């Protein structure tokens, strides 16, 4: 994928994340675009402004339901990505419930490991890259 195509795909993913109510993911993707392609910063900044107002959603599947749904996924990288996505959504849900930070961090660390595992299998997995980047930013903000 060319650099321009990757930026286009990233911006489309940011728009989709915003439309789905995931303002944090949208913001993280926009920050990645601004860093990687300063010439496209205007487009990313426009989305970023919209995303700031969006609140993160966080409905998480329970463990039994998630395991049942993931049983059909045979590709290890895709399964790791989906498990990471569930762990990320669980962390968002806990955040909205006001659960202590250390519990949220544990779920985010779990999600990051799973996204990194997915990236070992498919290094160009844009969704896994975007989520891993977001989680690194979130974890760094807690340790700062």
Secondary structure by P-SEA (a helix, b strand, c coil): ccaaaaaaaaaaaaaaaaaacaaaaaaaaaaaaaaacccaaaaaaaaaaaaaabbbbbbcccaaaaaaaacccccaaaaaaaaaaaaaaaaaaaaaacccaaaaaaaaaaaaaaaaaaaaacccaaaaaaaaaaaaaaaaaaac
